[in-house]
Amino acid sequence: MENLINQIEIDWNQVWQWLLNWYWLPLFILYFGIISTILIENRNPTKTISWVMVIVFLPGIGVILYYLFGQKFRKVKRLQHINREQHTKLLAAWQESLIRMDEQLETIHEKIGTLSRVFDYLKNQKLSFFSLNNRVELFINGEEKFPVLLKRLREATHSIHMEYYIFELDHIGTQVLKILEEKAKSGVKVRLILDSFGSPDVIKYLRKNPPSYPFVAFLPVNFTSLANSNYRNHRKIVVIDCQYGFVGGINISDRYINLPSQNAYWRDTAMAVEGIAVNNLQIQFWNSWNQTDGEPFLLSEEYLNFNIAHIPERAAVAFSSSDPGSVGPFNMEAIILAINDAKERIQLCTPYFIPSEQLSTALEIAVSSGVKVELMLPERSDSYIVQHASFSFLKPLLQRGVQVYLYQKGFIHAKTICIDGQLAFVGTVNLDMRSFYINYEISSIVSDNAYCKRLEQQFEIDKQESDLVTLYIWAHRKKWKRGIDSLCRLLAPLL
């Protein structure tokens, strides 16, 4: 028996010695498999090289980072509760609306010229119904949005659909939850989608205190879903009674109200829409709901209304949406198309600026052709790495003549673009790779004189709270700051 034990000990020693000599073989197979997968996926070359460098130069950690943030989205278009009959009806409604859309597109083309090509693009990609008879309202900060939103919620008689990235259990969040509960008990159909990463506290609260209405956590973050935790629902959508819609960058949080007790000032933008365009938001919400485990509902006439009474206003409205399973980066393409058709001026506002090569080139060509291009970023961001990565992209733009403003009053979180005072983008889309390729995003695209004029006026107001950056000033920043910018830029394709 003792000899047998000694033999076993000798065998284990041999195994241990073999592992010490050949530990690199399974690691080599693992690394070879991961790198081969990255190459086979035919990603953007810059992003491919970045991930290979991370995996090679950060042994172990690089593999974990790739597992968490580098894999392609595995739930492409997997709708758990999809109703094929509903899609057939939507396609039929689309076909019936084509003649009307074409007629209205001719009208908007006469009004804003080639800028209307953005609406053609959205129609051709079947991303959004295009309509003219809409009423739009622009909100600057939560001080303007929340009173209107709360009023519309209290007046709801049929349905309330809400989809938010961040929903906090603070003063405004508690008010909204109370209204939703009261409305649900009164018979209003209430549905709530919350991003599981952006709204963990409210999700936890609602699970402990089940409401009278269904709510779902979008792409829950747990051990088995870590690979998909990088993909977030960044949208902020509200649809009330299929008559009123809200969209923009403002989440449900007190920080957007700028109370006297707050330490930092937040500047953001959102919009409300009334008219046929609201159907687009309803369809978008329905698609998001179908990607959760929520009980499916039918998009019948009670949720869609293409026969809304004539609205005197003539605001042209459409929506551009994208997600990690999209065929292409639709939001980025719509923005570039509009930039290419600009004739006089372009005003862009974004909290995060990590542009694609296509976007940077479009801006450089625009300013070089005589278009006045103004870009506004926060001087202080809520993300140190993203801020310095953003700064690393500014010098080439400054060299070509883009006017860059760094907002000083607080944190500017607005995601807006206004072109020639005739076409405006207001939504959830940052000018960065995450918004273009990774997150679920949506942007309203509006042509309305009063709406665009106010957006331009607000940009001028914000310029008074900003510092204009010149090429000389930027080139003479402290070397250590420029060094940090360069280091953070190496992570840009991964952000």
C-alpha positions in Angstrom: 0.0 0.0 0.0 2.8 2.4 0.9 4.5 1.7 -2.4 1.3 2.5 -4.3 1.0 5.8 -2.5 4.6 6.6 -3.3 3.9 5.7 -7.0 0.9 8.1 -7.0 3.0 10.9 -5.5 5.6 10.4 -8.2 2.9 10.5 -10.9 1.6 13.8 -9.6 5.1 15.2 -9.5 5.5 14.3 -13.1 2.2 16.0 -14.0 3.3 19.1 -12.2 6.7 19.1 -13.9 4.9 18.7 -17.3 2.7 21.7 -16.6 5.7 23.8 -15.7 7.4 22.9 -18.9 4.4 23.1 -21.2 2.1 25.7 -19.6 2.5 27.9 -22.6 0.9 25.4 -25.0 -2.8 25.8 -23.8 -2.2 29.6 -23.6 -0.8 29.6 -27.1 -3.9 27.7 -28.3 -6.2 30.1 -26.5 -4.5 33.2 -27.8 -4.2 31.8 -31.3 -8.0 31.0 -31.2 -8.9 34.5 -30.0 -6.7 36.4 -32.4 -7.9 34.2 -35.3 -11.5 35.0 -34.3 -10.8 38.7 -34.3 -9.1 38.5 -37.8 -11.9 36.3 -39.2 -14.6 38.8 -38.1 -13.1 41.4 -40.5 -13.4 44.3 -38.2 -12.2 47.8 -38.8 -8.4 47.4 -39.1 -7.7 50.0 -36.4 -9.9 48.2 -33.9 -8.5 44.8 -34.9 -4.9 46.0 -34.2 -6.0 47.6 -31.0 -7.6 44.4 -29.6 -4.6 42.3 -30.7 -2.2 44.6 -28.9 -4.4 44.5 -25.7 -4.4 40.7 -25.8 -0.7 40.4 -26.5 0.7 43.1 -24.1 -1.8 42.5 -21.3 -1.5 38.7 -20.7 -4.6 37.3 -19.0 -6.2 40.7 -18.4 -6.4 41.3 -22.2 -8.3 38.0 -22.6 -10.8 39.0 -19.9 -11.3 42.5 -21.4 -11.9 40.9 -24.8 -14.5 38.6 -23.3 -16.3 41.4 -21.6 -16.0 44.2 -24.2 -14.6 42.9 -27.5 -16.9 40.2 -28.7 -19.4 40.9 -31.4 -23.0 41.1 -30.3 -24.4 37.6 -30.2 -28.1 38.4 -30.0 -28.3 40.0 -33.4 -32.0 40.5 -34.2 -33.0 37.8 -31.8 -36.5 38.9 -31.0 -37.8 36.6 -28.3 -41.5 37.5 -28.6 -41.7 38.6 -32.2 -45.1 38.6 -33.9 -44.6 37.9 -37.6 -48.2 38.9 -38.4 -47.4 42.4 -36.9 -44.4 42.8 -39.0 -46.4 41.9 -42.1 -49.0 44.6 -41.1 -46.2 47.2 -40.6 -44.7 46.4 -44.0 -48.2 46.8 -45.5 -48.6 50.1 -43.8 -45.2 51.1 -45.1 -46.1 50.3 -48.6 -49.4 52.2 -48.3 -47.5 55.2 -47.0 -44.9 55.3 -49.7 -46.9 57.5 -52.1 -47.7 60.0 -49.4 -44.1 60.0 -48.1 -42.8 60.6 -51.7 -45.2 63.6 -52.1 -44.1 65.0 -48.7 -40.5 64.5 -49.6 -40.9 66.6 -52.7 -42.3 69.3 -50.5 -39.4 69.3 -48.0 -37.0 69.1 -50.9 -38.4 72.4 -52.2 -37.9 73.9 -48.8 -34.4 72.8 -47.7 -32.9 71.4 -50.9 -30.4 68.6 -50.8 -30.5 68.5 -47.0 -33.7 66.5 -47.5 -31.6 63.6 -48.7 -31.3 62.5 -45.1 -35.1 61.8 -45.1 -34.7 59.9 -48.4 -31.9 57.9 -46.8 -34.1 57.0 -43.8 -37.0 56.0 -46.1 -34.8 53.9 -48.4 -33.4 52.1 -45.4 -36.9 51.6 -44.0 -35.7 53.1 -40.7 -38.5 55.7 -40.3 -41.8 56.9 -41.7 -41.4 60.5 -42.9 -44.2 63.0 -42.1 -44.7 66.7 -42.4 -47.7 67.5 -40.2 -46.0 67.5 -36.7 -45.7 69.8 -33.8 -42.3 69.9 -32.1 -41.0 71.5 -29.0 -37.4 71.9 -27.9 -36.4 71.5 -24.2 -33.3 73.0 -22.7 -32.5 71.0 -19.5 -34.8 69.1 -17.3 -36.2 72.4 -15.9 -38.1 72.6 -19.2 -38.7 69.0 -20.0 -40.0 67.5 -16.8 -42.9 69.8 -16.1 -44.3 69.0 -19.6 -43.5 65.3 -19.3 -45.2 65.1 -15.9 -48.3 66.9 -17.2 -48.6 64.6 -20.1 -48.2 61.5 -17.9 -50.9 62.7 -15.5 -53.3 63.4 -18.5 -52.7 59.9 -20.1 -55.9 58.0 -20.7 -54.9 55.0 -22.8 -51.2 54.0 -22.7 -47.8 55.1 -21.4 -44.6 53.5 -22.8 -41.2 54.6 -21.4 -37.7 53.4 -22.3 -34.8 54.9 -20.4 -31.1 54.3 -19.9 -30.8 56.0 -16.5 -33.8 56.2 -14.1 -32.9 57.2 -10.6 -34.8 56.9 -7.3 -34.6 60.6 -6.6 -37.2 63.4 -6.5 -38.2 63.3 -10.1 -37.8 59.5 -10.4 -40.1 59.0 -7.5 -42.7 61.3 -8.9 -42.7 59.5 -12.2 -43.0 56.1 -10.5 -45.9 57.3 -8.5 -47.7 58.6 -11.6 -47.1 55.4 -13.4 -48.6 53.4 -10.5 -51.6 55.6 -10.3 -52.2 55.4 -14.0 -51.8 51.7 -14.2 -54.4 51.2 -11.4 -56.8 53.5 -13.2 -56.7 51.3 -16.3 -54.0 53.0 -18.4 -51.7 50.5 -20.1 -48.2 51.2 -18.7 -45.0 49.5 -19.9 -41.5 50.4 -18.7 -38.1 49.4 -20.2 -35.0 50.1 -18.1 -31.4 49.4 -19.0 -30.0 47.0 -16.5 -26.7 48.7 -16.3 -27.9 52.3 -16.2 -30.8 51.9 -13.8 -29.9 49.1 -11.3 -31.3 50.8 -8.2 -34.8 51.3 -9.7 -34.8 47.8 -11.1 -33.9 46.4 -7.7 -36.6 48.6 -6.1 -39.3 47.5 -8.5 -38.5 43.8 -8.1 -38.8 44.2 -4.3 -42.0 46.3 -4.7 -43.7 44.9 -7.8 -45.8 47.6 -9.5 -49.2 47.3 -11.1 -47.7 47.4 -14.6 -45.1 45.3 -16.4 -41.5 46.5 -16.4 -38.4 44.8 -17.9 -34.7 45.1 -17.5 -33.0 45.4 -20.9 -30.1 43.0 -21.4 -29.7 41.9 -17.7 -26.1 41.9 -16.5 -25.2 38.6 -14.8 -22.5 36.0 -14.9 -23.9 34.2 -17.9 -24.4 37.5 -19.9 -21.2 39.3 -19.2 -20.2 39.0 -22.8 -23.2 41.2 -23.8 -22.8 43.6 -20.9 -20.9 46.0 -23.2 -24.1 46.6 -25.2 -26.4 49.1 -23.6 -29.8 50.6 -24.3 -28.9 54.2 -24.3 -32.3 55.4 -25.6 -34.7 57.8 -23.8 -38.2 57.4 -25.3 -41.6 58.2 -24.0 -44.9 57.6 -25.9 -48.2 58.7 -24.4 -51.6 57.8 -25.8 -49.9 57.4 -29.3 -50.2 61.2 -29.5 -47.2 62.6 -27.6 -43.6 61.5 -27.8 -40.4 62.5 -26.0 -36.8 61.8 -27.0 -33.4 63.3 -26.3 -30.4 63.1 -24.0 -32.3 63.8 -20.7 -32.6 60.8 -18.4 -35.0 60.6 -15.4 -32.7 62.1 -12.8 -32.6 65.2 -10.6 -29.2 66.1 -12.0 -30.9 67.5 -15.1 -33.0 69.9 -13.1 -30.0 71.8 -11.7 -31.3 72.3 -8.2 -29.4 74.8 -6.0 -28.0 72.0 -3.9 -26.3 70.4 -6.9 -22.5 70.6 -7.1 -22.3 70.6 -10.9 -24.4 72.2 -13.6 -25.8 69.9 -16.3 -26.7 71.2 -19.8 -28.8 68.9 -21.9 -31.4 68.9 -24.6 -34.6 67.0 -25.4 -37.6 67.3 -27.6 -41.4 66.6 -27.7 -43.3 65.7 -30.8 -47.0 65.5 -31.6 -48.3 64.1 -34.8 -47.9 61.1 -37.1 -44.2 60.9 -36.3 -45.1 59.6 -32.8 -45.8 56.3 -34.5 -42.1 55.9 -35.2 -41.3 56.1 -31.5 -44.1 53.6 -30.8 -42.7 51.1 -33.3 -39.2 51.7 -31.8 -40.5 51.0 -28.3 -42.3 47.9 -29.5 -39.1 46.5 -31.1 -37.2 47.1 -27.9 -39.9 45.4 -25.9 -39.7 42.4 -28.2 -36.0 42.0 -27.2 -36.9 41.4 -23.6 -38.9 38.8 -21.7 -41.9 41.1 -21.4 -45.3 39.9 -22.3 -45.8 40.7 -26.1 -48.5 43.1 -27.2 -50.0 43.8 -30.6 -49.4 47.0 -32.5 -53.1 47.4 -33.3 -54.9 50.7 -34.1 -55.0 51.5 -30.4 -51.2 51.9 -30.4 -50.7 53.2 -34.0 -52.6 56.0 -35.6 -51.7 57.2 -39.1 -54.9 59.2 -39.4 -54.2 61.8 -36.8 -56.2 65.0 -37.3 -54.4 67.7 -39.3 -51.9 69.6 -37.2 -51.3 73.2 -38.5 -47.6 73.0 -37.9 -45.5 71.7 -40.8 -42.5 70.2 -38.9 -40.8 67.5 -40.9 -39.8 64.7 -38.5 -38.1 61.3 -38.8 -36.0 59.2 -36.6 -32.7 57.4 -37.1 -32.1 54.3 -34.9 -29.3 51.9 -34.6 -28.2 49.0 -32.4 -25.3 46.5 -32.3 -27.2 44.2 -34.7 -27.8 46.9 -37.3 -26.7 46.2 -40.9 -24.8 49.5 -40.8 -24.1 52.5 -38.5 -27.3 54.3 -39.5 -27.0 57.2 -37.1 -23.4 58.0 -38.2 -24.3 57.7 -41.9 -27.3 60.0 -41.5 -25.1 62.6 -39.8 -22.4 62.4 -42.4 -24.9 62.7 -45.2 -26.3 65.9 -43.7 -22.8 67.3 -43.1 -21.9 66.7 -46.8 -24.9 68.7 -47.9 -24.3 71.7 -45.6 -23.9 75.0 -47.4 -23.3 77.6 -44.7 -22.8 76.4 -41.1 -22.7 73.3 -38.9 -23.1 73.4 -35.1 -22.3 70.2 -33.2 -22.6 69.6 -29.5 -21.5 66.3 -27.9 -20.2 65.3 -24.4 -18.0 62.6 -26.0 -16.0 63.0 -29.2 -14.3 59.9 -30.5 -15.2 60.2 -34.2 -14.8 57.6 -36.9 -12.4 58.4 -39.7 -15.5 59.0 -41.9 -16.9 61.6 -39.6 -13.6 63.4 -39.1 -13.1 63.5 -42.9 -16.6 64.8 -43.5 -16.0 67.7 -41.0 -12.6 68.5 -42.5 -14.0 68.6 -46.1 -17.0 70.7 -45.0 -14.8 73.4 -43.3 -12.3 73.3 -46.2 -15.1 74.0 -48.6 -16.1 77.2 -46.8 -18.8 75.9 -44.4 -18.5 77.3 -40.9 -18.1 74.3 -38.6 -18.4 74.8 -34.8 -17.9 71.9 -32.3 -18.7 72.2 -28.6 -17.4 69.8 -26.0 -17.3 69.9 -22.2 -14.1 71.3 -20.7 -14.6 68.8 -17.8 -16.1 65.4 -18.5 -17.5 62.7 -16.3 -15.0 60.2 -17.8 -11.3 61.0 -17.5 -10.2 58.5 -20.2 -12.9 59.5 -22.7 -12.3 63.2 -22.2 -8.5 62.9 -23.0 -9.2 60.5 -25.8 -11.6 63.1 -27.2 -9.0 65.9 -26.9 -6.5 63.8 -29.0 -8.8 64.2 -32.1 -9.0 68.0 -32.0 -5.7 69.1 -33.5 -6.4 68.0 -37.1 -9.8 69.7 -37.0 -8.3 72.9 -35.7 -5.6 72.8 -38.4 -8.4 72.7 -41.0 -10.3 75.5 -39.5 -13.0 73.9 -37.3 -13.9 76.2 -34.4 -13.8 74.2 -31.1 -15.4 75.4 -27.9 -14.9 73.9 -24.4 -18.0 74.4 -22.2 -17.0 75.9 -18.8 -20.2 76.3 -16.9 -20.6 72.7 -16.0 -21.0 69.4 -17.9 -22.6 69.7 -21.3 -24.4 66.4 -22.0 -26.4 67.6 -25.0 -26.2 65.6 -28.3 -27.3 68.0 -31.0 -26.4 69.0 -34.5 -27.9 72.0 -36.4 -27.1 72.5 -40.1 -27.8 75.7 -42.0 -30.6 76.5 -39.6 -32.8 74.1 -41.5 -32.1 70.6 -40.2 -31.5 69.5 -36.6 -30.5 66.3 -34.9 -31.5 65.9 -31.2 -31.3 62.5 -29.6 -29.1 60.1 -27.6 -26.3 59.7 -30.1 -22.9 60.9 -29.0 -20.2 61.5 -31.6 -18.3 58.5 -30.6 -17.7 54.9 -31.7 -19.8 53.5 -28.9 -22.9 55.3 -30.0 -22.3 54.5 -33.7 -21.6 50.8 -33.4 -22.3 49.4 -29.9 -25.2 51.0 -28.1 -28.9 51.0 -28.8 -29.4 54.7 -29.9 -32.0 57.0 -31.5 -32.0 60.5 -32.9 -34.8 62.7 -34.0 -34.2 64.5 -37.3 -36.3 67.6 -37.6 -36.8 70.4 -40.2 -38.7 73.3 -38.6 -37.7 77.0 -38.7 -38.6 77.9 -35.2 -37.2 74.7 -33.7 -33.9 75.1 -35.6 -33.7 78.8 -34.8 -34.0 78.1 -31.1 -31.3 75.4 -31.2 -29.0 77.8 -32.9 -29.7 80.5 -30.4 -29.0 78.1 -27.5 -25.7 77.2 -29.1 -24.8 80.9 -29.2 -25.8 81.2 -25.5 -23.6 78.2 -24.7 -20.7 79.7 -26.5 -20.8 82.6 -24.0 -20.1 80.0 -21.3 -17.3 78.4 -23.3 -13.7 79.1 -24.2 -12.7 79.2 -27.9 -9.7 76.9 -28.5 -7.2 78.1 -31.1 -4.6 76.0 -32.8 -1.8 78.0 -31.1 -3.3 77.4 -27.6 -3.8 73.7 -28.3 -0.4 73.1 -29.7 1.2 74.8 -26.7 -0.6 72.8 -24.0 1.6 71.2 -21.4 3.4 68.2 -22.8 2.2 65.8 -20.0 -1.4 66.7 -20.9 -0.8 66.0 -24.6 0.9 62.7 -23.5 -2.1 61.6 -21.6 -4.3 62.5 -24.6 -2.2 60.3 -26.8 -2.2 57.4 -24.3 -6.0 57.5 -23.9 -6.4 57.7 -27.7 -4.8 54.2 -27.9 -7.9 53.0 -26.1 -10.3 55.0 -28.3 -11.3 52.0 -30.6 -12.2 50.0 -27.5 -14.3 52.8 -25.8 
